[in-house]
Structure formats: C-alpha cells, structure tokens
Amino acid sequence: MHNIGWPVIVLALLPALVLWAEPFEEAKIVARVGDEVILLGDVLGPVNMVLAPYRDRLPEAEFQQQRELLLEQHVRVAVENKLLYLAFLRDIPPDKKSEALPKIWQEVHRRFDESELPQLLEKHRVASEPELDAFFRQFGWSLAKQRRMYGERALGMAGLYQKVDLNPVVTHQELLAYYQQHLEEYSFPARARWEELAVRFDRFRTREEAYQAIVAMGNEVLLGGAPLWAVAKRSSQGFTARDGGQHDWTSQGSLASEALDRALFELPVGQLSPIIEDETGYHIIRVLERHGPGRTPFTEVQKEIKKKLQEEKRKAAIAEYVERLRREIPVWTIYDGPSGS
C-alpha cells in the first residue's frame, strides 16, 4: 500500500469501532482511496444487518470477533469497489465528464429501480421505498447508500470488463495438460447395481431367529420363484426394503460393510449370493449389473475443463488489474498500520 500520510490518530479508531454507531461514529474514516474517503457509515450498515440475528445468541467475545472480521472484509470490498469506480471515472474524457456523468448515473438509477429494488423489497418483506429506507436506518444504513453502493460497483465492473478479456483463449495443449495433471479426478472405481434381502440382529431375540428369517426369505426367491423385490418389500429389514431392496450404482469401497462390499465385486452377475453375515445382520444379495474401474475420456470432459480454465484466467486477469490500480491509486485503510504500508 502507498503511504498517504494520513494522521496516525485515525488508527485509534480501530479498537473503538462498535456494532451500532454512536453519535458521529459513522463519520470516522476507515479507508482512503486516492482523494476519496470511505467512512465507517459506508460499511457498518451491511455488517449490522448480517450480525443482527446473532446479537443475543453468541457470547460477547465471539460476537465482537465476528464483527471485527466482517467489518474488515467489508472495508476491503469497499476499497476494491472504489478503486474500480475511480478507474471508470478517469476513462471518461475530462471535457465530457460533466455532461456524461449525470446521464450515466440516471441510467444506473433506472437499472437499480427495475432490477435491484424489487429484489430488496421482497427480501426484506416491505412494500415501498420509504418502508425499505426505514428498515435500513435501523442498522445505520439507508436506501440512498444502497443505491450509491450498487451504482459504483456496477460502473466499476463495467469499466473492468473493458480492460479484461472475459473470454480468454484456452489452447488444446492447456486442456490436455490439465487433464493429465488431474487424472485422479476423472478416474472412477468399479461399481455395481444390486438388490438385497436383509435382517437385522437388533430386531430379533437371538441370532438363530434372525438366521431362520433370512433363510425363509432366500427360499421364497430361490425355491419358490418369488420376485426378490416382492419379498424385500414384505419382509426385508434393509434400508431400501420399501424400494424392493434395490440399490443404485454403488462404488467399490463405499460401503461400511466390508463383507457386502467384497461380495458385490466377487459374486457373478445375476447369481443369488449365499447368506452373508456382517456386524449388523444377515444379507442375501444379487448383482444386477457391474462395471469395472475406468476413467472418463478426455473428449467427454474437455468442455468442462475449458470452462474451468477460462474462469481461472478471468479471475487472474481481474486480480492483476486490481493490483495494478492499487499501484497507481494510493490506498490506505485502518488495517494497514501506522505508516499506511
């Protein structure tokens, strides 16, 4: 950060910041961007609104800690918004600014009224602008401040989008390199779709009774020719019993029961298993379909990879642009230390 020589006494404001602004508290300076200042009142309202539901639910020390963290975050965001807005302003030719700026803000206000305002009214459950303004003022905020914040952010982003390529080029080589470096993300284990009959030990007085129950269900299917799904719906105690004991695709190693997991990937497809015992009970299963481990082909994921890499490049370009603005426009906040560095 640049040292703008702001009076060191301002730093004493930091420990004195309170949730609800005291008289004149909102006029305290928390940051300076170029010749513009950011006041406590420019950031405290949104912080108050976020924290209000937790005022009586958190211990005081924890509440104050969260307030300080939120306040710092909002100051940082306000500084970035102001940087972008000032960059937008300096791109307007000086001889055109006095004529163009009022028209620009008129258009911003129109867009705010058409898109942002209805959402705010609905969000805060009020019916009119005066009611919304009254709601905001409970927290040291106002509709005018909300409108101004929206406008500066929108204009700053409009200027940024003129400087940053929103559709950066991603080469085929970059796509392939990303795929090769993230092969584990595109690999998948063996998986199986299956059905189950089950009894739970905790539903019977003895294990012998549980064993006789699973034998009876197995005999209905194996000897009596009853559909497994019908027996499962009537008698099974597995968590998919209501669905006829059907289990969707299950990845190898994902089951808590090692015995069932092992059987799923050893048992021949379509064959009813012998009775399987694990920690919870007895099971009879049948694998309906199974696929071995594999990897999603590059051709199926290259669009997804391109989208991800483009987003990374966009974020990097924006960060680089904002950092350049910080080098060009002096910035100081109450979090930067006595020297403002």
C-alpha positions in Angstrom: 0.0 0.0 0.0 1.1 3.6 -0.5 1.7 5.9 2.4 -0.5 8.9 2.1 0.5 10.4 5.4 -2.9 10.1 7.0 -2.9 11.2 10.6 -1.8 8.4 12.9 -4.5 9.4 15.3 -7.1 7.7 13.0 -5.6 4.3 13.9 -7.0 4.8 17.4 -10.5 4.3 15.9 -9.9 0.6 15.2 -10.4 -0.8 18.8 -13.2 1.7 19.3 -15.5 0.5 16.5 -18.8 -0.6 17.8 -21.7 -2.5 16.2 -24.3 0.2 16.4 -22.8 3.6 15.6 -22.6 6.2 18.3 -23.2 9.9 17.5 -20.8 11.0 14.8 -19.3 7.4 14.7 -20.4 7.0 11.1 -18.2 9.9 10.1 -15.0 8.2 11.1 -12.6 7.4 8.3 -11.8 3.8 7.8 -10.1 4.0 4.4 -8.9 6.4 1.7 -8.6 5.6 -2.0 -6.9 8.4 -4.0 -8.8 11.5 -3.0 -11.9 9.6 -1.9 -12.6 8.6 1.7 -14.6 5.6 2.9 -16.4 6.3 6.2 -17.4 3.8 8.9 -21.0 4.6 7.9 -20.3 3.4 4.4 -19.6 -0.2 5.6 -21.2 -0.6 9.0 -24.8 -0.9 7.9 -24.4 -4.2 6.0 -22.3 -5.6 8.8 -25.0 -4.7 11.3 -27.7 -6.4 9.2 -25.7 -9.6 8.9 -25.0 -9.8 12.6 -28.3 -8.6 14.0 -29.9 -12.2 14.2 -26.9 -13.3 16.3 -26.7 -10.4 18.7 -28.2 -12.3 21.6 -27.2 -15.8 20.6 -23.4 -15.5 20.7 -21.1 -14.9 23.6 -20.0 -11.3 23.6 -16.3 -12.0 22.9 -17.3 -14.3 19.9 -19.8 -11.8 18.7 -17.2 -9.0 18.7 -14.7 -11.2 17.0 -17.1 -11.9 14.2 -18.0 -8.2 13.9 -14.3 -7.3 13.5 -13.8 -9.9 10.8 -16.9 -8.9 8.9 -16.0 -5.2 9.2 -12.5 -5.8 7.8 -14.0 -7.8 4.9 -16.4 -5.1 4.1 -13.7 -2.4 4.2 -11.6 -4.4 1.8 -14.5 -4.9 -0.6 -15.4 -1.2 -0.4 -11.8 -0.3 -1.2 -11.8 -2.5 -4.3 -15.2 -1.1 -5.4 -13.9 2.4 -5.0 -10.7 1.6 -7.0 -12.7 0.2 -9.9 -15.1 3.2 -9.8 -12.3 5.7 -9.8 -10.7 3.8 -12.8 -14.0 4.0 -14.6 -14.2 7.8 -13.9 -10.7 8.5 -15.2 -11.5 6.8 -18.5 -14.2 9.5 -19.2 -12.6 12.4 -21.1 -12.4 15.4 -18.8 -14.2 17.6 -21.3 -17.1 15.1 -21.4 -17.4 14.2 -17.8 -19.7 17.0 -16.6 -22.2 16.2 -19.4 -21.8 12.4 -19.4 -21.7 11.5 -15.7 -25.3 12.7 -14.8 -26.7 10.7 -17.7 -24.7 7.6 -16.7 -26.0 7.8 -13.2 -29.5 8.4 -14.4 -29.2 5.1 -16.3 -27.7 3.3 -13.3 -30.6 4.5 -11.1 -33.1 3.3 -13.7 -31.5 -0.2 -13.7 -31.4 -0.2 -9.9 -35.1 0.6 -9.7 -36.0 -2.0 -12.3 -33.9 -4.9 -11.1 -32.3 -4.4 -7.7 -35.1 -2.6 -5.9 -37.8 -5.2 -6.4 -35.5 -7.9 -5.0 -34.7 -5.8 -1.9 -38.3 -5.2 -1.3 -39.1 -8.9 -1.5 -36.0 -9.9 0.6 -36.8 -7.5 3.5 -40.6 -8.1 3.2 -41.6 -4.4 2.8 -43.9 -2.9 0.3 -42.5 0.5 -0.5 -39.3 2.5 -0.8 -40.0 4.5 2.4 -40.5 1.3 4.3 -37.3 -0.1 2.9 -35.4 3.0 3.8 -36.8 2.9 7.4 -35.7 -0.8 7.6 -32.2 0.1 6.6 -32.0 3.0 9.0 -32.4 0.6 11.9 -29.0 -0.6 11.1 -27.3 2.7 10.3 -27.9 2.2 6.6 -30.2 3.9 4.0 -31.7 3.3 0.6 -29.6 6.2 -0.8 -26.4 4.4 0.4 -27.6 1.1 -1.0 -28.3 2.8 -4.4 -24.9 4.5 -4.4 -23.0 1.3 -3.5 -24.9 -0.5 -6.3 -24.1 2.2 -8.8 -20.4 2.5 -8.0 -20.0 -1.3 -8.1 -21.9 -1.6 -11.4 -19.9 1.2 -13.1 -16.6 -0.1 -11.7 -17.3 -3.6 -13.1 -18.4 -2.1 -16.4 -15.0 -0.4 -16.6 -13.2 -3.5 -15.6 -14.9 -5.6 -18.3 -13.5 -3.2 -20.8 -10.0 -3.9 -19.6 -10.2 -7.7 -19.0 -10.8 -10.4 -21.6 -14.0 -12.1 -20.5 -13.5 -15.0 -23.0 -9.8 -15.8 -22.7 -8.3 -18.3 -25.1 -7.6 -21.8 -23.8 -5.4 -23.9 -26.1 -5.8 -27.6 -26.7 -2.4 -28.2 -25.2 -3.6 -26.5 -21.9 -6.7 -28.6 -21.9 -4.7 -31.8 -22.3 -2.1 -30.7 -19.7 -4.9 -30.0 -17.1 -6.5 -33.4 -17.8 -3.1 -35.2 -17.4 -2.4 -33.4 -14.1 -5.8 -34.2 -12.7 -6.3 -37.8 -13.8 -7.5 -38.9 -10.4 -10.4 -36.5 -10.7 -11.6 -38.3 -13.8 -11.0 -41.8 -12.6 -13.7 -43.9 -11.1 -13.7 -47.2 -9.2 -15.6 -50.3 -10.1 -19.4 -50.0 -9.4 -22.3 -52.3 -9.2 -26.1 -52.1 -9.2 -27.7 -54.7 -6.9 -30.7 -55.9 -4.8 -30.8 -57.1 -1.3 -32.7 -59.1 1.3 -31.7 -58.3 4.9 -32.5 -59.0 8.5 -31.1 -57.0 11.5 -29.8 -58.6 14.6 -31.4 -55.9 16.8 -34.9 -56.9 15.5 -34.6 -60.5 16.9 -34.1 -62.0 20.3 -31.4 -64.3 19.1 -29.1 -64.7 16.1 -30.7 -68.1 15.4 -34.1 -66.4 14.9 -32.5 -63.8 12.6 -30.8 -66.6 10.6 -34.1 -68.5 10.2 -35.8 -65.3 8.9 -33.2 -64.7 6.2 -33.3 -68.4 5.2 -37.1 -68.2 4.8 -36.8 -65.1 2.5 -34.0 -66.8 0.5 -36.0 -69.9 0.0 -39.0 -67.9 -1.3 -36.8 -66.5 -4.0 -34.6 -69.4 -4.8 -37.0 -72.4 -4.4 -40.4 -70.7 -4.6 -39.6 -68.4 -7.6 -40.9 -65.3 -5.9 -39.6 -62.0 -7.2 -36.9 -60.7 -4.9 -38.3 -57.2 -4.9 -41.7 -58.5 -3.7 -40.1 -60.5 -0.8 -38.0 -57.5 0.1 -41.0 -55.1 0.3 -42.9 -57.5 2.5 -40.2 -58.9 4.8 -36.7 -57.3 4.3 -35.3 -55.0 7.0 -32.7 -53.3 4.8 -33.0 -49.5 4.3 -34.1 -50.0 0.7 -36.8 -52.5 1.5 -39.5 -50.1 0.5 -37.9 -49.9 -2.9 -37.9 -53.6 -3.3 -34.4 -53.9 -1.9 -33.0 -52.1 -5.0 -29.6 -50.3 -4.7 -28.5 -47.8 -7.3 -24.9 -47.7 -8.6 -22.5 -48.4 -5.7 -18.8 -47.7 -5.9 -16.3 -50.2 -4.7 -15.1 -49.4 -1.3 -18.0 -47.1 -0.4 -20.0 -49.5 1.8 -19.5 -49.6 5.5 -19.9 -53.4 5.4 -16.7 -55.0 4.1 -18.5 -58.3 3.6 -21.1 -56.8 1.4 -18.5 -54.7 -0.5 -16.4 -57.8 -1.2 -19.4 -59.8 -2.3 -20.6 -57.1 -4.7 -17.4 -57.3 -6.7 -16.7 -61.1 -6.5 -20.2 -62.6 -7.0 -21.2 -63.5 -10.6 -23.7 -61.1 -12.0 -27.3 -62.4 -11.8 -26.5 -65.0 -9.2 -28.1 -65.1 -5.8 -25.5 -65.0 -3.1 -25.2 -67.3 -0.1 -26.1 -65.8 3.3 -23.7 -63.0 4.2 -23.1 -62.1 7.8 -21.7 -58.7 8.9 -21.9 -56.6 12.1 -25.5 -55.6 11.6 -27.2 -58.7 10.4 -27.6 -61.3 7.6 -27.9 -60.5 3.9 -28.7 -62.1 0.6 -27.8 -60.1 -2.5 -27.8 -60.3 -6.2 -25.7 -58.2 -8.5 -27.8 -56.8 -11.4 -25.1 -55.0 -13.3 -21.4 -54.2 -12.8 -18.7 -52.2 -14.4 -15.0 -52.3 -13.8 -12.9 -49.3 -12.8 -12.1 -46.7 -15.5 -11.5 -43.1 -16.5 -13.8 -40.6 -18.1 -12.4 -39.9 -21.6 -10.8 -36.5 -22.3 -13.3 -35.9 -25.1 -16.2 -36.0 -22.6 -14.7 -33.5 -20.1 -12.8 -31.1 -22.3 -15.7 -28.6 -22.3 -15.8 -28.7 -18.5 -12.1 -28.2 -18.3 -12.2 -25.3 -20.8 -14.9 -23.6 -18.7 -12.8 -24.1 -15.5 -9.6 -22.8 -17.1 -11.3 -19.8 -18.6 -12.7 -18.9 -15.2 -9.3 -19.2 -13.6 -7.8 -16.9 -16.3 -10.6 -14.4 -15.8 -10.0 -14.3 -12.1 -6.3 -13.9 -12.6 -6.7 -11.1 -15.1 -9.1 -9.3 -12.7 -6.8 -9.7 -9.8 -3.9 -8.4 -11.9 -5.9 -5.4 -13.0 -7.0 -4.5 -9.4 -3.4 -4.9 -8.2 -2.3 -2.5 -11.0 -4.9 0.0 -9.8 -3.5 -0.3 -6.3 -0.1 0.7 -7.6 -1.5 3.6 -9.5 -4.0 4.9 -6.9 -2.9 5.4 -3.3 -4.8 3.3 -0.8 -4.8 3.3 3.0 -7.1 1.5 5.5 -7.2 1.3 9.3 -5.8 -2.2 8.9 -2.6 -1.1 7.3 -0.6 0.0 10.3 0.7 3.4 11.4 2.7 4.0 8.3 -0.1 3.1 5.9 2.1 0.5 4.3 
